[in-house]
Amino acid sequence: MKTNSGSKKRFSLTGTGKIKRKHAYKSHILTKKSTKRKRNLTYSTTVSKPDEKNIKLLLAMK
């Protein structure tokens, strides 16, 4: 099974097997967003439990 190229660039695996992702809404129209909001969007987070299965399929993992 082929890996989805877009997913390959957007997601990465942690040591414990969780999937890491970046926050959205951090690319443009930043003037109206507060500094606190922009700062919190900087950090990466993990994918939610219901979405994990679908992303693992895109990354061709079992």
PyMOL Python script that loads the backbone (N, CA, C, O; Angstrom):
from pymol import cmd

cmd.read_pdbstr("""\
ATOM      1  N   MET A   1       0.839  -1.184   0.000  1.00  0.00           N
ATOM      2  CA  MET A   1       0.000   0.000   0.000  1.00  0.00           C
ATOM      3  C   MET A   1       0.888   1.253   0.000  1.00  0.00           C
ATOM      4  O   MET A   1       1.889   1.314   0.714  1.00  0.00           O
ATOM      5  N   LYS A   2       0.511   2.240  -0.802  1.00  0.00           N
ATOM      6  CA  LYS A   2       1.296   3.466  -0.889  1.00  0.00           C
ATOM      7  C   LYS A   2       0.966   4.412   0.261  1.00  0.00           C
ATOM      8  O   LYS A   2      -0.164   4.447   0.748  1.00  0.00           O
ATOM      9  N   THR A   3       1.967   5.175   0.683  1.00  0.00           N
ATOM     10  CA  THR A   3       1.793   6.221   1.679  1.00  0.00           C
ATOM     11  C   THR A   3       1.243   7.463   0.989  1.00  0.00           C
ATOM     12  O   THR A   3       1.665   7.791  -0.120  1.00  0.00           O
ATOM     13  N   ASN A   4       0.310   8.153   1.628  1.00  0.00           N
ATOM     14  CA  ASN A   4      -0.208   9.407   1.097  1.00  0.00           C
ATOM     15  C   ASN A   4       0.854  10.489   1.279  1.00  0.00           C
ATOM     16  O   ASN A   4       1.271  10.762   2.405  1.00  0.00           O
ATOM     17  N   SER A   5       1.296  11.107   0.180  1.00  0.00           N
ATOM     18  CA  SER A   5       2.414  12.051   0.219  1.00  0.00           C
ATOM     19  C   SER A   5       2.120  13.285   1.060  1.00  0.00           C
ATOM     20  O   SER A   5       3.002  13.782   1.760  1.00  0.00           O
ATOM     21  N   GLY A   6       0.882  13.784   0.998  1.00  0.00           N
ATOM     22  CA  GLY A   6       0.509  14.958   1.794  1.00  0.00           C
ATOM     23  C   GLY A   6       0.553  14.667   3.279  1.00  0.00           C
ATOM     24  O   GLY A   6       0.992  15.502   4.071  1.00  0.00           O
ATOM     25  N   SER A   7       0.098  13.483   3.656  1.00  0.00           N
ATOM     26  CA  SER A   7       0.100  13.085   5.062  1.00  0.00           C
ATOM     27  C   SER A   7       1.517  12.886   5.579  1.00  0.00           C
ATOM     28  O   SER A   7       1.829  13.201   6.728  1.00  0.00           O
ATOM     29  N   LYS A   8       2.355  12.362   4.717  1.00  0.00           N
ATOM     30  CA  LYS A   8       3.758  12.112   5.070  1.00  0.00           C
ATOM     31  C   LYS A   8       4.443  13.411   5.501  1.00  0.00           C
ATOM     32  O   LYS A   8       5.277  13.417   6.406  1.00  0.00           O
ATOM     33  N   LYS A   9       4.070  14.521   4.830  1.00  0.00           N
ATOM     34  CA  LYS A   9       4.677  15.819   5.122  1.00  0.00           C
ATOM     35  C   LYS A   9       4.064  16.482   6.354  1.00  0.00           C
ATOM     36  O   LYS A   9       4.718  17.298   7.004  1.00  0.00           O
ATOM     37  N   ARG A  10       2.813  16.142   6.684  1.00  0.00           N
ATOM     38  CA  ARG A  10       2.094  16.839   7.749  1.00  0.00           C
ATOM     39  C   ARG A  10       2.155  16.169   9.115  1.00  0.00           C
ATOM     40  O   ARG A  10       2.024  16.839  10.139  1.00  0.00           O
ATOM     41  N   PHE A  11       2.351  14.864   9.141  1.00  0.00           N
ATOM     42  CA  PHE A  11       2.303  14.121  10.403  1.00  0.00           C
ATOM     43  C   PHE A  11       3.620  13.401  10.654  1.00  0.00           C
ATOM     44  O   PHE A  11       4.311  12.986   9.723  1.00  0.00           O
ATOM     45  N   SER A  12       3.954  13.260  11.950  1.00  0.00           N
ATOM     46  CA  SER A  12       5.126  12.465  12.310  1.00  0.00           C
ATOM     47  C   SER A  12       4.801  11.649  13.554  1.00  0.00           C
ATOM     48  O   SER A  12       3.894  11.983  14.316  1.00  0.00           O
ATOM     49  N   LEU A  13       5.553  10.582  13.743  1.00  0.00           N
ATOM     50  CA  LEU A  13       5.301   9.676  14.851  1.00  0.00           C
ATOM     51  C   LEU A  13       6.175  10.017  16.046  1.00  0.00           C
ATOM     52  O   LEU A  13       7.339  10.383  15.884  1.00  0.00           O
ATOM     53  N   THR A  14       5.616   9.898  17.248  1.00  0.00           N
ATOM     54  CA  THR A  14       6.396  10.075  18.470  1.00  0.00           C
ATOM     55  C   THR A  14       6.987   8.725  18.861  1.00  0.00           C
ATOM     56  O   THR A  14       6.682   7.704  18.245  1.00  0.00           O
ATOM     57  N   GLY A  15       7.812   8.727  19.860  1.00  0.00           N
ATOM     58  CA  GLY A  15       8.437   7.494  20.319  1.00  0.00           C
ATOM     59  C   GLY A  15       7.452   6.495  20.870  1.00  0.00           C
ATOM     60  O   GLY A  15       7.679   5.288  20.791  1.00  0.00           O
ATOM     61  N   THR A  16       6.342   6.990  21.437  1.00  0.00           N
ATOM     62  CA  THR A  16       5.331   6.109  22.030  1.00  0.00           C
ATOM     63  C   THR A  16       4.274   5.664  21.030  1.00  0.00           C
ATOM     64  O   THR A  16       3.353   4.929  21.386  1.00  0.00           O
ATOM     65  N   GLY A  17       4.402   6.111  19.758  1.00  0.00           N
ATOM     66  CA  GLY A  17       3.467   5.674  18.724  1.00  0.00           C
ATOM     67  C   GLY A  17       2.301   6.610  18.486  1.00  0.00           C
ATOM     68  O   GLY A  17       1.415   6.301  17.690  1.00  0.00           O
ATOM     69  N   LYS A  18       2.284   7.761  19.167  1.00  0.00           N
ATOM     70  CA  LYS A  18       1.238   8.748  18.910  1.00  0.00           C
ATOM     71  C   LYS A  18       1.610   9.528  17.652  1.00  0.00           C
ATOM     72  O   LYS A  18       2.760   9.508  17.214  1.00  0.00           O
ATOM     73  N   ILE A  19       0.622  10.214  17.075  1.00  0.00           N
ATOM     74  CA  ILE A  19       0.867  10.972  15.851  1.00  0.00           C
ATOM     75  C   ILE A  19       0.876  12.462  16.180  1.00  0.00           C
ATOM     76  O   ILE A  19      -0.059  12.991  16.781  1.00  0.00           O
ATOM     77  N   LYS A  20       1.956  13.124  15.771  1.00  0.00           N
ATOM     78  CA  LYS A  20       2.140  14.542  16.036  1.00  0.00           C
ATOM     79  C   LYS A  20       1.658  15.359  14.857  1.00  0.00           C
ATOM     80  O   LYS A  20       1.821  14.953  13.706  1.00  0.00           O
ATOM     81  N   ARG A  21       1.054  16.527  15.140  1.00  0.00           N
ATOM     82  CA  ARG A  21       0.590  17.418  14.075  1.00  0.00           C
ATOM     83  C   ARG A  21       0.803  18.867  14.481  1.00  0.00           C
ATOM     84  O   ARG A  21       1.016  19.164  15.657  1.00  0.00           O
ATOM     85  N   LYS A  22       0.747  19.763  13.513  1.00  0.00           N
ATOM     86  CA  LYS A  22       0.850  21.194  13.787  1.00  0.00           C
ATOM     87  C   LYS A  22      -0.548  21.792  13.828  1.00  0.00           C
ATOM     88  O   LYS A  22      -1.498  21.208  13.306  1.00  0.00           O
ATOM     89  N   HIS A  23      -0.669  22.960  14.453  1.00  0.00           N
ATOM     90  CA  HIS A  23      -1.943  23.668  14.501  1.00  0.00           C
ATOM     91  C   HIS A  23      -2.221  24.382  13.180  1.00  0.00           C
ATOM     92  O   HIS A  23      -1.296  24.741  12.451  1.00  0.00           O
ATOM     93  N   ALA A  24      -3.489  24.580  12.884  1.00  0.00           N
ATOM     94  CA  ALA A  24      -3.894  25.342  11.699  1.00  0.00           C
ATOM     95  C   ALA A  24      -4.011  26.824  12.077  1.00  0.00           C
ATOM     96  O   ALA A  24      -3.816  27.187  13.237  1.00  0.00           O
ATOM     97  N   TYR A  25      -4.327  27.668  11.108  1.00  0.00           N
ATOM     98  CA  TYR A  25      -4.580  29.110  11.307  1.00  0.00           C
ATOM     99  C   TYR A  25      -3.345  29.886  11.731  1.00  0.00           C
ATOM    100  O   TYR A  25      -3.457  30.839  12.502  1.00  0.00           O
ATOM    101  N   LYS A  26      -2.168  29.503  11.247  1.00  0.00           N
ATOM    102  CA  LYS A  26      -0.953  30.223  11.634  1.00  0.00           C
ATOM    103  C   LYS A  26      -0.193  30.730  10.414  1.00  0.00           C
ATOM    104  O   LYS A  26       0.972  31.112  10.529  1.00  0.00           O
ATOM    105  N   SER A  27      -0.849  30.741   9.223  1.00  0.00           N
ATOM    106  CA  SER A  27      -0.101  31.091   8.019  1.00  0.00           C
ATOM    107  C   SER A  27      -0.311  32.524   7.528  1.00  0.00           C
ATOM    108  O   SER A  27       0.635  33.144   7.043  1.00  0.00           O
ATOM    109  N   HIS A  28      -1.523  33.061   7.641  1.00  0.00           N
ATOM    110  CA  HIS A  28      -1.768  34.430   7.159  1.00  0.00           C
ATOM    111  C   HIS A  28      -2.904  35.066   7.943  1.00  0.00           C
ATOM    112  O   HIS A  28      -3.550  34.416   8.766  1.00  0.00           O
ATOM    113  N   ILE A  29      -3.142  36.358   7.674  1.00  0.00           N
ATOM    114  CA  ILE A  29      -4.114  37.175   8.423  1.00  0.00           C
ATOM    115  C   ILE A  29      -3.805  37.091   9.920  1.00  0.00           C
ATOM    116  O   ILE A  29      -4.670  36.759  10.730  1.00  0.00           O
ATOM    117  N   LEU A  30      -2.556  37.398  10.264  1.00  0.00           N
ATOM    118  CA  LEU A  30      -2.112  37.279  11.648  1.00  0.00           C
ATOM    119  C   LEU A  30      -2.288  38.570  12.445  1.00  0.00           C
ATOM    120  O   LEU A  30      -2.136  38.566  13.666  1.00  0.00           O
ATOM    121  N   THR A  31      -2.607  39.672  11.768  1.00  0.00           N
ATOM    122  CA  THR A  31      -2.702  40.959  12.471  1.00  0.00           C
ATOM    123  C   THR A  31      -3.880  41.014  13.424  1.00  0.00           C
ATOM    124  O   THR A  31      -3.800  41.644  14.479  1.00  0.00           O
ATOM    125  N   LYS A  32      -4.973  40.360  13.061  1.00  0.00           N
ATOM    126  CA  LYS A  32      -6.165  40.408  13.922  1.00  0.00           C
ATOM    127  C   LYS A  32      -6.152  39.360  15.037  1.00  0.00           C
ATOM    128  O   LYS A  32      -7.005  39.380  15.924  1.00  0.00           O
ATOM    129  N   LYS A  33      -5.187  38.450  14.987  1.00  0.00           N
ATOM    130  CA  LYS A  33      -5.093  37.429  16.032  1.00  0.00           C
ATOM    131  C   LYS A  33      -4.196  37.930  17.155  1.00  0.00           C
ATOM    132  O   LYS A  33      -3.185  38.590  16.913  1.00  0.00           O
ATOM    133  N   SER A  34      -4.577  37.611  18.377  1.00  0.00           N
ATOM    134  CA  SER A  34      -3.806  38.083  19.528  1.00  0.00           C
ATOM    135  C   SER A  34      -2.467  37.362  19.601  1.00  0.00           C
ATOM    136  O   SER A  34      -2.298  36.275  19.049  1.00  0.00           O
ATOM    137  N   THR A  35      -1.524  37.986  20.292  1.00  0.00           N
ATOM    138  CA  THR A  35      -0.188  37.406  20.440  1.00  0.00           C
ATOM    139  C   THR A  35      -0.258  36.064  21.153  1.00  0.00           C
ATOM    140  O   THR A  35       0.449  35.122  20.795  1.00  0.00           O
ATOM    141  N   LYS A  36      -1.113  35.984  22.160  1.00  0.00           N
ATOM    142  CA  LYS A  36      -1.270  34.742  22.927  1.00  0.00           C
ATOM    143  C   LYS A  36      -1.786  33.614  22.030  1.00  0.00           C
ATOM    144  O   LYS A  36      -1.310  32.481  22.089  1.00  0.00           O
ATOM    145  N   ARG A  37      -2.763  33.956  21.206  1.00  0.00           N
ATOM    146  CA  ARG A  37      -3.342  32.963  20.297  1.00  0.00           C
ATOM    147  C   ARG A  37      -2.301  32.450  19.305  1.00  0.00           C
ATOM    148  O   ARG A  37      -2.200  31.247  19.068  1.00  0.00           O
ATOM    149  N   LYS A  38      -1.521  33.380  18.722  1.00  0.00           N
ATOM    150  CA  LYS A  38      -0.487  33.002  17.758  1.00  0.00           C
ATOM    151  C   LYS A  38       0.600  32.160  18.417  1.00  0.00           C
ATOM    152  O   LYS A  38       1.098  31.201  17.828  1.00  0.00           O
ATOM    153  N   ARG A  39       0.959  32.522  19.630  1.00  0.00           N
ATOM    154  CA  ARG A  39       1.995  31.788  20.357  1.00  0.00           C
ATOM    155  C   ARG A  39       1.548  30.355  20.636  1.00  0.00           C
ATOM    156  O   ARG A  39       2.333  29.417  20.497  1.00  0.00           O
ATOM    157  N   ASN A  40       0.284  30.189  21.028  1.00  0.00           N
ATOM    158  CA  ASN A  40      -0.231  28.850  21.319  1.00  0.00           C
ATOM    159  C   ASN A  40      -0.382  27.993  20.063  1.00  0.00           C
ATOM    160  O   ASN A  40      -0.346  26.765  20.146  1.00  0.00           O
ATOM    161  N   LEU A  41      -0.549  28.623  18.909  1.00  0.00           N
ATOM    162  CA  LEU A  41      -0.640  27.891  17.642  1.00  0.00           C
ATOM    163  C   LEU A  41       0.727  27.411  17.154  1.00  0.00           C
ATOM    164  O   LEU A  41       0.812  26.554  16.274  1.00  0.00           O
ATOM    165  N   THR A  42       1.797  27.970  17.732  1.00  0.00           N
ATOM    166  CA  THR A  42       3.151  27.609  17.323  1.00  0.00           C
ATOM    167  C   THR A  42       3.486  26.166  17.669  1.00  0.00           C
ATOM    168  O   THR A  42       4.101  25.457  16.873  1.00  0.00           O
ATOM    169  N   TYR A  43       3.079  25.735  18.859  1.00  0.00           N
ATOM    170  CA  TYR A  43       3.473  24.419  19.348  1.00  0.00           C
ATOM    171  C   TYR A  43       2.694  23.300  18.668  1.00  0.00           C
ATOM    172  O   TYR A  43       1.542  23.479  18.271  1.00  0.00           O
ATOM    173  N   SER A  44       3.337  22.147  18.542  1.00  0.00           N
ATOM    174  CA  SER A  44       2.668  20.996  17.944  1.00  0.00           C
ATOM    175  C   SER A  44       1.866  20.247  19.008  1.00  0.00           C
ATOM    176  O   SER A  44       2.082  20.429  20.207  1.00  0.00           O
ATOM    177  N   THR A  45       0.950  19.415  18.559  1.00  0.00           N
ATOM    178  CA  THR A  45       0.086  18.655  19.456  1.00  0.00           C
ATOM    179  C   THR A  45      -0.120  17.263  18.873  1.00  0.00           C
ATOM    180  O   THR A  45       0.397  16.954  17.800  1.00  0.00           O
ATOM    181  N   THR A  46      -0.867  16.430  19.571  1.00  0.00           N
ATOM    182  CA  THR A  46      -1.115  15.086  19.065  1.00  0.00           C
ATOM    183  C   THR A  46      -2.485  15.025  18.395  1.00  0.00           C
ATOM    184  O   THR A  46      -3.368  15.834  18.678  1.00  0.00           O
ATOM    185  N   VAL A  47      -2.639  14.073  17.525  1.00  0.00           N
ATOM    186  CA  VAL A  47      -3.890  13.864  16.799  1.00  0.00           C
ATOM    187  C   VAL A  47      -4.907  13.240  17.763  1.00  0.00           C
ATOM    188  O   VAL A  47      -4.546  12.414  18.600  1.00  0.00           O
ATOM    189  N   SER A  48      -6.168  13.637  17.641  1.00  0.00           N
ATOM    190  CA  SER A  48      -7.206  13.096  18.516  1.00  0.00           C
ATOM    191  C   SER A  48      -7.418  11.613  18.252  1.00  0.00           C
ATOM    192  O   SER A  48      -7.156  11.124  17.153  1.00  0.00           O
ATOM    193  N   LYS A  49      -7.890  10.910  19.257  1.00  0.00           N
ATOM    194  CA  LYS A  49      -8.052   9.456  19.217  1.00  0.00           C
ATOM    195  C   LYS A  49      -8.934   8.980  18.041  1.00  0.00           C
ATOM    196  O   LYS A  49      -8.550   8.029  17.362  1.00  0.00           O
ATOM    197  N   PRO A  50     -10.097   9.602  17.776  1.00  0.00           N
ATOM    198  CA  PRO A  50     -10.934   9.127  16.664  1.00  0.00           C
ATOM    199  C   PRO A  50     -10.275   9.273  15.285  1.00  0.00           C
ATOM    200  O   PRO A  50     -10.558   8.488  14.380  1.00  0.00           O
ATOM    201  N   ASP A  51      -9.401  10.271  15.120  1.00  0.00           N
ATOM    202  CA  ASP A  51      -8.752  10.504  13.825  1.00  0.00           C
ATOM    203  C   ASP A  51      -7.501   9.665  13.618  1.00  0.00           C
ATOM    204  O   ASP A  51      -7.020   9.529  12.494  1.00  0.00           O
ATOM    205  N   GLU A  52      -6.974   9.104  14.699  1.00  0.00           N
ATOM    206  CA  GLU A  52      -5.720   8.357  14.629  1.00  0.00           C
ATOM    207  C   GLU A  52      -5.772   7.200  13.627  1.00  0.00           C
ATOM    208  O   GLU A  52      -4.823   6.978  12.875  1.00  0.00           O
ATOM    209  N   LYS A  53      -6.874   6.476  13.625  1.00  0.00           N
ATOM    210  CA  LYS A  53      -7.027   5.302  12.750  1.00  0.00           C
ATOM    211  C   LYS A  53      -6.924   5.700  11.281  1.00  0.00           C
ATOM    212  O   LYS A  53      -6.232   5.042  10.505  1.00  0.00           O
ATOM    213  N   ASN A  54      -7.619   6.785  10.896  1.00  0.00           N
ATOM    214  CA  ASN A  54      -7.606   7.239   9.501  1.00  0.00           C
ATOM    215  C   ASN A  54      -6.220   7.700   9.064  1.00  0.00           C
ATOM    216  O   ASN A  54      -5.799   7.430   7.939  1.00  0.00           O
ATOM    217  N   ILE A  55      -5.516   8.389   9.944  1.00  0.00           N
ATOM    218  CA  ILE A  55      -4.192   8.898   9.598  1.00  0.00           C
ATOM    219  C   ILE A  55      -3.191   7.759   9.490  1.00  0.00           C
ATOM    220  O   ILE A  55      -2.295   7.799   8.647  1.00  0.00           O
ATOM    221  N   LYS A  56      -3.333   6.757  10.324  1.00  0.00           N
ATOM    222  CA  LYS A  56      -2.449   5.597  10.227  1.00  0.00           C
ATOM    223  C   LYS A  56      -2.661   4.860   8.908  1.00  0.00           C
ATOM    224  O   LYS A  56      -1.719   4.291   8.357  1.00  0.00           O
ATOM    225  N   LEU A  57      -3.897   4.868   8.398  1.00  0.00           N
ATOM    226  CA  LEU A  57      -4.162   4.280   7.075  1.00  0.00           C
ATOM    227  C   LEU A  57      -3.471   5.091   5.972  1.00  0.00           C
ATOM    228  O   LEU A  57      -2.908   4.529   5.033  1.00  0.00           O
ATOM    229  N   LEU A  58      -3.524   6.438   6.103  1.00  0.00           N
ATOM    230  CA  LEU A  58      -2.875   7.305   5.117  1.00  0.00           C
ATOM    231  C   LEU A  58      -1.357   7.131   5.141  1.00  0.00           C
ATOM    232  O   LEU A  58      -0.692   7.245   4.112  1.00  0.00           O
ATOM    233  N   LEU A  59      -0.821   6.853   6.331  1.00  0.00           N
ATOM    234  CA  LEU A  59       0.629   6.672   6.458  1.00  0.00           C
ATOM    235  C   LEU A  59       1.037   5.222   6.207  1.00  0.00           C
ATOM    236  O   LEU A  59       2.199   4.858   6.391  1.00  0.00           O
ATOM    237  N   ALA A  60       0.079   4.399   5.785  1.00  0.00           N
ATOM    238  CA  ALA A  60       0.296   2.976   5.464  1.00  0.00           C
ATOM    239  C   ALA A  60       0.897   2.217   6.627  1.00  0.00           C
ATOM    240  O   ALA A  60       1.851   1.454   6.473  1.00  0.00           O
ATOM    241  N   MET A  61       0.309   2.446   7.813  1.00  0.00           N
ATOM    242  CA  MET A  61       0.726   1.721   9.021  1.00  0.00           C
ATOM    243  C   MET A  61      -0.393   0.797   9.432  1.00  0.00           C
ATOM    244  O   MET A  61      -1.552   1.043   9.099  1.00  0.00           O
ATOM    245  N   LYS A  62      -0.076  -0.240  10.136  1.00  0.00           N
ATOM    246  CA  LYS A  62      -1.114  -1.167  10.613  1.00  0.00           C
ATOM    247  C   LYS A  62      -1.553  -0.776  12.007  1.00  0.00           C
ATOM    248  O   LYS A  62      -2.420  -1.431  12.588  1.00  0.00           O
TER     249      LYS A  62
END
""", "prot")
cmd.dss("prot")
cmd.show_as("cartoon", "prot")
cmd.util.cbc("prot")
cmd.orient("prot")
